[in-house]
Amino acid sequence: MTYDNFPLIDHHCHGAVKKPVDTDSFARLMSESFRPAPEGTDPFLKPLGLAVRKHCAPLLDVDPLAPMSAYLEKRDAVGPEEVNRRFLKAANVTSFLVDTGHCTDELLSPAEIESLSGVPSFEVVRIEAVMETVAGQASSAADFRQKFEALLFERCKNAVGLKSVVAYRCTFAIDQTRPSQSDVDAAFDVWRSQTPEGKSFRVEDPILVRYGLWVGADLARPRRLPIQLHVGIGDPDVYMHACDPTHFTDFLRDMEAWEIPITLLHNYPFVREAAWLSEIFQNVYYDVGVILHFTGASAQRQMDEALELAPFSKHMFSSDAFGLPEFHYLGALFFRRTLAHRLESWVRDGACTINDAEQIAKAISADNARRIYQLEV
């Protein structure tokens, strides 16, 4: 078994930037922080920086581990469209499932990703982004509800799933029941009154976030569309301790009763918690995501945690790539390598057969995502 021949479905990623990227912008896209590196330090001297210099450089005809300045100079000379094409193709995935709810105008659309990569690309609709789109257009709370529900329904017609960033906006440690209409209306009125004229709307009120989730569930239920939930690692405005997905057990239980698949995204440092939830709930799935290439040379430890407990029918691949097409490539590369390394060691040790290992690889790499996102229906 070799790491480079697993068919992969990237069940959660974002677009890549369309415009040229200077050194500072490249460094920001390689960081989860909102702040630059401390003065006098090298922002690329970290596991992800080593991974880019080692594995991405050859795709731009740069020597492995050449200085980042040489890499960025060549990257700029090649140009953003060709850079995007090279790395998206090199990821060698069979489908991309793209969250279109953040920095939409700056990033490649699913159609543009499909054109550059040569493989199908599908949309996953972010619930909160749809809510924020209609908030400024609504004349009243009732009008807001009507516009939001209508637009979410329209956007989901051709989508393969929905996504919520509830953990980002108000953590998982909240009431998870469906809010009343009067509570939603009151929360909307406060939201509108506290958003200055001309400012973009950002939904953070737990009542409104819960409302969006339940409307999304109403739409997902008849088609059994998966709902993706951001978990764990993210920008510094998250309260990490409350992004543990075990806080959201009540909602997961309700969605299990409705037979709606829930996919827990990236999950670090809660990979074991996500795996446990997928063991006990029939409808819960998970991935390791961006942490594989963010940890670089230490990625094997992250994959090993993900393989400890959960059924192999619940684990999926995602790159969670955002902004830099290098991440679409590195996500696939480190996933293939770490999964293959562990499966090969199990075969050598007699823990499973070659046939078992092949079935596990196929399930995690593509079959699980193909099944729950209904990609062949």
C-alpha positions as CSV (number, residue, x, y, z in Angstrom):
1,M,0.0,0.0,0.0
2,T,1.4,3.4,-1.0
3,Y,0.3,6.8,0.4
4,D,-0.2,8.4,-3.0
5,N,-3.0,6.3,-4.4
6,F,-5.9,6.7,-2.0
7,P,-8.9,8.3,-3.8
8,L,-9.8,11.3,-1.6
9,I,-12.9,13.4,-1.1
10,D,-12.0,16.7,0.7
11,H,-15.3,17.0,2.6
12,H,-14.4,20.4,4.1
13,C,-12.3,23.2,2.6
14,H,-12.5,26.8,1.5
15,G,-11.4,28.6,-1.6
16,A,-7.9,29.9,-2.4
17,V,-7.1,33.6,-2.8
18,K,-7.3,34.9,-6.4
19,K,-4.9,37.8,-6.2
20,P,-1.1,37.9,-5.7
21,V,0.0,37.5,-2.0
22,D,2.8,39.5,-0.5
23,T,5.1,38.2,2.3
24,D,3.0,39.7,5.1
25,S,-0.3,38.4,3.6
26,F,1.3,34.9,3.2
27,A,2.4,34.9,6.8
28,R,-1.1,35.9,8.0
29,L,-2.7,33.1,6.0
30,M,-0.2,30.7,7.6
31,S,-1.3,31.7,11.1
32,E,-4.3,31.2,13.3
33,S,-3.6,34.5,15.1
34,F,-4.9,38.0,14.2
35,R,-1.6,39.5,15.2
36,P,1.8,39.5,13.4
37,A,4.8,37.6,14.8
38,P,6.8,39.4,17.5
39,E,9.3,41.8,16.2
40,G,12.6,40.2,15.4
41,T,11.2,36.7,14.9
42,D,10.6,34.7,11.7
43,P,6.9,34.0,11.2
44,F,7.7,31.0,9.0
45,L,10.0,29.2,11.5
46,K,7.3,26.8,12.7
47,P,6.1,23.3,11.7
48,L,3.8,24.6,9.0
49,G,6.6,26.8,7.5
50,L,8.9,23.8,7.3
51,A,6.2,21.7,5.6
52,V,5.7,24.4,3.0
53,R,9.4,24.7,2.3
54,K,9.9,21.0,2.2
55,H,6.9,19.7,0.3
56,C,5.5,22.7,-1.6
57,A,8.7,24.1,-3.0
58,P,9.2,21.4,-5.7
59,L,5.8,22.2,-7.2
60,L,7.1,25.7,-7.9
61,D,10.5,24.4,-9.2
62,V,12.2,25.6,-6.0
63,D,14.7,23.4,-4.1
64,P,13.2,21.7,-1.0
65,L,13.9,23.7,2.2
66,A,15.1,26.7,0.2
67,P,14.7,30.0,2.2
68,M,11.1,31.2,2.3
69,S,12.2,34.4,0.5
70,A,13.2,32.3,-2.5
71,Y,9.9,30.4,-2.4
72,L,7.8,33.5,-2.3
73,E,9.8,35.2,-5.0
74,K,9.2,32.2,-7.4
75,R,5.5,32.0,-6.3
76,D,5.0,35.6,-7.2
77,A,6.6,35.1,-10.6
78,V,4.4,32.1,-11.4
79,G,1.3,34.0,-10.6
80,P,-1.8,33.3,-8.5
81,E,-3.9,31.4,-11.2
82,E,-1.1,29.0,-12.1
83,V,-0.1,28.5,-8.4
84,N,-3.7,27.7,-7.6
85,R,-3.9,25.3,-10.5
86,R,-0.7,23.4,-9.6
87,F,-1.5,22.9,-6.0
88,L,-5.2,22.0,-6.5
89,K,-4.3,19.4,-9.1
90,A,-1.4,18.1,-7.0
91,A,-3.8,17.4,-4.1
92,N,-5.1,14.6,-6.4
93,V,-8.6,14.5,-4.8
94,T,-11.8,13.4,-6.6
95,S,-14.1,16.1,-5.1
96,F,-13.9,19.3,-3.1
97,L,-16.7,20.3,-0.7
98,V,-16.4,24.0,-0.3
99,D,-17.6,26.2,2.6
100,T,-18.5,29.5,0.8
101,G,-19.5,31.5,3.9
102,H,-16.3,33.4,4.6
103,C,-14.4,36.0,2.5
104,T,-16.5,34.9,-0.4
105,D,-15.4,37.6,-2.9
106,E,-11.7,37.1,-2.2
107,L,-11.6,33.3,-2.7
108,L,-12.1,30.9,-5.5
109,S,-15.7,29.8,-5.8
110,P,-16.6,26.1,-6.1
111,A,-17.0,26.5,-9.9
112,E,-13.5,28.2,-10.1
113,I,-12.0,25.4,-8.0
114,E,-13.6,22.9,-10.3
115,S,-12.2,24.6,-13.4
116,L,-8.7,24.8,-12.0
117,S,-8.5,21.3,-10.4
118,G,-10.4,19.4,-13.1
119,V,-12.6,17.6,-10.5
120,P,-16.1,18.2,-9.2
121,S,-16.6,20.8,-6.6
122,F,-19.7,21.2,-4.4
123,E,-21.0,23.9,-2.1
124,V,-21.6,23.7,1.6
125,V,-23.8,26.6,2.8
126,R,-22.8,28.4,6.0
127,I,-25.9,29.2,8.0
128,E,-24.6,32.3,9.9
129,A,-23.4,33.9,6.6
130,V,-26.9,33.6,5.1
131,M,-28.3,35.2,8.2
132,E,-25.9,38.1,8.1
133,T,-26.7,38.6,4.4
134,V,-30.3,39.3,5.1
135,A,-30.1,41.1,8.4
136,G,-29.5,44.5,6.9
137,Q,-32.2,44.1,4.3
138,A,-35.0,43.3,6.8
139,S,-37.6,45.9,7.7
140,S,-38.7,44.0,10.9
141,A,-38.0,40.9,12.8
142,A,-40.8,39.1,11.0
143,D,-39.3,40.2,7.7
144,F,-35.9,39.0,8.8
145,R,-37.2,35.5,9.6
146,Q,-39.1,35.3,6.3
147,K,-36.1,36.5,4.3
148,F,-33.6,34.3,6.1
149,E,-35.6,31.1,5.8
150,A,-36.4,31.8,2.1
151,L,-32.8,32.5,1.2
152,L,-31.4,29.5,3.2
153,F,-33.9,27.3,1.4
154,E,-32.9,28.7,-2.0
155,R,-29.1,28.4,-1.3
156,C,-29.5,24.8,-0.2
157,K,-31.2,23.6,-3.3
158,N,-28.0,22.6,-5.0
159,A,-25.8,22.3,-1.9
160,V,-24.5,19.0,-0.4
161,G,-24.6,20.2,3.2
162,L,-24.8,23.0,5.7
163,K,-22.3,24.4,8.2
164,S,-22.5,26.3,11.5
165,V,-19.8,28.1,13.3
166,V,-21.8,28.1,16.6
167,A,-18.6,27.3,18.5
168,Y,-16.9,30.3,17.1
169,R,-19.8,32.7,17.8
170,C,-21.1,31.7,21.2
171,T,-19.4,28.4,22.1
172,F,-21.1,25.0,22.5
173,A,-21.8,25.7,26.2
174,I,-25.3,27.1,25.5
175,D,-28.9,26.2,25.6
176,Q,-29.5,23.9,22.6
177,T,-33.3,23.9,22.3
178,R,-35.2,25.6,19.6
179,P,-35.8,29.3,20.6
180,S,-39.3,30.7,20.6
181,Q,-40.4,33.1,17.9
182,S,-40.8,35.9,20.4
183,D,-37.2,35.3,21.7
184,V,-35.9,35.4,18.1
185,D,-37.7,38.6,17.3
186,A,-36.5,40.3,20.5
187,A,-32.9,39.2,19.8
188,F,-33.0,40.4,16.3
189,D,-34.3,43.9,17.4
190,V,-31.4,44.2,19.8
191,W,-28.9,43.0,17.1
192,R,-30.2,45.6,14.6
193,S,-30.1,48.4,17.2
194,Q,-26.5,47.6,18.2
195,T,-25.1,47.4,14.7
196,P,-24.0,50.8,13.5
197,E,-25.3,52.0,10.1
198,G,-23.0,50.9,7.3
199,K,-21.3,48.2,9.5
200,S,-21.5,44.5,8.5
201,F,-23.7,42.3,10.6
202,R,-22.0,39.6,12.7
203,V,-24.4,37.2,14.5
204,E,-23.1,36.2,17.9
205,D,-26.3,36.1,20.0
206,P,-26.9,32.4,21.1
207,I,-30.6,32.8,20.5
208,L,-30.1,33.8,16.8
209,V,-27.4,31.2,16.3
210,R,-29.7,28.5,17.7
211,Y,-32.5,29.7,15.5
212,G,-30.3,29.4,12.5
213,L,-29.3,25.9,13.5
214,W,-32.8,24.7,13.9
215,V,-34.0,26.3,10.6
216,G,-31.0,24.5,9.0
217,A,-32.1,21.3,10.6
218,D,-35.6,21.7,9.2
219,L,-34.2,22.0,5.7
220,A,-31.6,19.2,6.2
221,R,-34.1,16.7,7.6
222,P,-36.1,15.7,4.5
223,R,-32.9,15.3,2.4
224,R,-30.7,14.1,5.2
225,L,-28.2,16.7,4.4
226,P,-25.2,16.7,6.7
227,I,-24.6,19.7,9.1
228,Q,-21.0,20.5,9.6
229,L,-20.0,22.0,13.0
230,H,-16.7,23.9,13.5
231,V,-14.9,22.4,16.6
232,G,-11.8,23.4,18.4
233,I,-8.9,25.1,16.6
234,G,-9.6,28.5,15.1
235,D,-9.0,32.1,15.3
236,P,-8.1,33.7,18.7
237,D,-11.6,35.0,19.3
238,V,-12.8,31.5,20.3
239,Y,-13.0,30.4,23.9
240,M,-11.3,27.1,23.4
241,H,-12.4,25.3,26.6
242,A,-16.1,25.8,25.5
243,C,-15.4,24.6,22.0
244,D,-15.2,21.0,23.2
245,P,-18.0,19.2,21.2
246,T,-19.1,17.2,24.3
247,H,-20.8,20.4,25.4
248,F,-23.2,20.0,22.4
249,T,-24.4,16.6,23.3
250,D,-28.1,17.6,23.5
251,F,-28.2,19.0,20.0
252,L,-26.3,15.9,18.7
253,R,-28.9,13.7,20.3
254,D,-31.8,15.7,18.8
255,M,-30.2,15.4,15.3
256,E,-29.7,11.7,15.8
257,A,-33.5,11.3,16.4
258,W,-34.0,13.3,13.1
259,E,-31.4,11.1,11.3
260,I,-29.4,14.1,10.3
261,P,-25.6,13.4,9.9
262,I,-23.4,15.8,11.9
263,T,-19.8,16.2,10.9
264,L,-17.4,17.6,13.5
265,L,-14.7,19.5,11.8
266,H,-10.9,19.5,12.5
267,N,-11.5,19.1,16.3
268,Y,-7.9,19.7,17.6
269,P,-7.3,19.6,20.6
270,F,-10.6,17.6,21.0
271,V,-9.9,14.8,18.5
272,R,-10.4,12.1,21.1
273,E,-13.7,13.7,22.2
274,A,-15.0,13.9,18.7
275,A,-14.0,10.3,18.0
276,W,-15.9,9.3,21.2
277,L,-19.0,11.1,20.2
278,S,-18.9,9.4,16.8
279,E,-18.7,6.1,18.6
280,I,-21.8,6.7,20.8
281,F,-24.0,8.6,18.3
282,Q,-25.1,6.9,15.1
283,N,-25.2,10.2,13.2
284,V,-21.9,11.8,14.2
285,Y,-18.8,11.9,12.0
286,Y,-15.4,13.6,12.4
287,D,-12.1,14.5,10.8
288,V,-8.6,15.7,11.8
289,G,-8.4,18.4,9.2
290,V,-6.0,21.3,9.2
291,I,-4.0,20.1,12.2
292,L,-2.1,17.5,10.1
293,H,-0.3,20.1,8.0
294,F,-0.2,22.7,10.8
295,T,1.8,20.2,12.9
296,G,3.9,19.0,9.9
297,A,6.6,16.6,11.0
298,S,4.5,15.7,14.1
299,A,1.4,14.9,12.2
300,Q,1.5,11.2,12.8
301,R,0.6,11.7,16.5
302,Q,-2.6,13.5,15.4
303,M,-3.6,10.8,13.0
304,D,-2.9,8.1,15.6
305,E,-5.3,9.8,18.1
306,A,-8.0,9.9,15.5
307,L,-7.6,6.2,14.8
308,E,-7.7,5.1,18.5
309,L,-11.4,4.5,19.2
310,A,-14.0,5.4,16.6
311,P,-15.5,3.2,13.9
312,F,-13.7,3.6,10.7
313,S,-17.0,4.3,9.1
314,K,-17.2,7.6,10.9
315,H,-13.8,9.2,10.1
316,M,-13.4,11.4,7.0
317,F,-10.7,13.4,5.2
318,S,-10.7,17.2,5.1
319,S,-7.9,19.7,4.5
320,D,-9.8,22.7,5.9
321,A,-7.6,24.6,3.5
322,F,-8.2,28.4,3.5
323,G,-6.6,31.0,1.4
324,L,-3.5,29.2,0.3
325,P,-3.8,26.4,-2.2
326,E,-0.7,24.9,-0.6
327,F,-3.0,23.8,2.2
328,H,-5.2,21.8,-0.2
329,Y,-2.1,20.0,-1.3
330,L,-0.5,19.6,2.1
331,G,-3.7,18.4,3.7
332,A,-4.0,15.6,1.2
333,L,-0.3,14.8,1.4
334,F,-0.1,14.5,5.2
335,F,-3.4,12.7,5.4
336,R,-2.3,10.0,2.9
337,R,1.1,9.6,4.5
338,T,0.0,9.4,8.1
339,L,-2.9,7.1,7.4
340,A,-0.8,4.8,5.2
341,H,2.0,4.7,7.8
342,R,-0.3,3.6,10.6
343,L,-2.2,1.0,8.5
344,E,1.1,-0.5,7.2
345,S,2.4,-0.8,10.7
346,W,-0.9,-2.6,11.8
347,V,-0.5,-5.1,8.9
348,R,3.2,-5.7,9.8
349,D,2.2,-6.3,13.4
350,G,-0.6,-8.6,12.6
351,A,-3.3,-6.2,14.0
352,C,-5.2,-6.4,10.7
353,T,-5.0,-8.0,7.3
354,I,-4.1,-6.2,4.0
355,N,-7.7,-6.5,3.0
356,D,-8.8,-4.8,6.3
357,A,-6.3,-2.0,5.8
358,E,-7.6,-1.4,2.3
359,Q,-11.2,-1.3,3.4
360,I,-10.3,1.2,6.2
361,A,-8.3,3.4,3.8
362,K,-11.2,3.5,1.3
363,A,-13.8,4.2,4.0
364,I,-11.9,7.1,5.6
365,S,-10.5,8.6,2.4
366,A,-13.7,8.8,0.3
367,D,-16.4,6.2,0.9
368,N,-17.8,7.7,4.1
369,A,-18.0,11.2,2.6
370,R,-19.5,9.9,-0.6
371,R,-22.2,8.1,1.4
372,I,-23.3,10.8,3.8
373,Y,-23.1,13.7,1.3
374,Q,-24.9,11.6,-1.3
375,L,-22.4,12.5,-4.0
376,E,-23.6,9.8,-6.3
377,V,-27.3,10.4,-5.9
